[in-house]
Amino acid sequence: MQNPLATRGFAVTVRIVAAVGGGYAVASGLAALAAVGLPAAQLMPRSEAVVLASMLAFLVYLVLLIWAFADRRLLRLCLALAIVGIASWGGALALARL
């Protein structure tokens, strides 16, 4: 039988790492995607797209931090952060190479 406090402590540690590290990776990936994608679509100049993407990344990061501790399912949180992080960084790198 496992110690419930050890399991709970492990879950909290994973949530903290996912919230801080995964949230940062997702927010910066989405910012990079927006900073590359908006000028590529000719929606705004590059300098304005970078500033807008950077400012919105702070809000995305805040929402992800709150969601990391509000969600009851730890596996769903980790999978969502991993999938969105990989997809956003992959899209940003693909657009940058065009």
LINBELNOR-V480914 format. One record per helix or strand. SS is the DSSP state (h for helix, s for strand). FROM is the first residue (numbers start at 1). LEN is the number of residues. If there is no record, write none. Layout:
# LINBELNOR-V480914
ss;from;len
SS;FROM;LEN
SS;FROM;LEN
This chain:
# LINBELNOR-V480914
ss;from;len
h;4;37
h;46;25
h;74;23
